[in-house]
Amino acid sequence: MPELPEVETIVRGLDQELRGETIDSLEIFRSDPIIQGDPESFSEFLCGRKIKAVQRRAKFLLFHFEPVGGMVVHLRMTGKFTLTETKDPPGPHERIWFQLKSGRLLIYSDLRCFGTLECHESLDAWEDSKKLGPEPFSQDFNAKSLRKRLRESQREVKPLLLDQGLLVGLGNIYASEVLFRCGINPCRKGKRVKLREWEKLVDETRSVLNEAIEKNGTSISDFRRVDEKTGEFQNFLRVYEREGKPCVSCGMPVQRIVQQQRSSYFCPGCQV
Ligand SMILES: [Zn+2]
């Protein structure tokens, strides 16, 4: 599943390409991704809308229209947008075609069809209704509030980092990487993390995410950019999916454990 850097990479690609474009018409081949209303009203809402910007909130893609309204997309496992100038017959996983006024075609494909698309008259109202946690780059994500909130927490720190109410956008890959850089064992209880460690964790979270965005995300499964190129951050991972390989810092073999049905990778030498 794409995490924050992958969604950010996709959003930046879409924003660059789609700003100022107008949606002319839609062809819906499979309507399950449309989770709100019927396909006809979805199509009606979108036709004639001019795209002001494409932005990200948590792992959602927000298409802002001019003057108001928007489309909210969550790609889940395999949702994907591509842009093309030619009109070949739809591929097997192509679900929705957005015909643009410029003549280009924006294609939403989704192999497993877990992705979701919905339209709203107000994106602010949508966001209020979701009660999302703070963005990692916002001031609301800080050591003091983490320490205050988790000083009694019996939960382990790795699952805590995946809790989207505490912080949005961090998933399995980057949570393992952040904890490695902080020297914190993924099984450590939240209450055992000291204030200065939370400070480091906030800093390292931002560093890891920024580095990954710079490398256009991590292409481990089938993540692709809008231009179909892969990300490169998979070449810079220090523990994730490196079970048995020597730690880049101390040489001890990296271990894999399972926490809440998710794999966590860590170095038993460096992370306490
Ligand atoms: Zn180590």
Residues whose N, C-alpha, C, O or C-beta is under 5 A from the ligand:
A	BS01	ZN	C247 S249 C250 G251 M252 C267 G269 C270
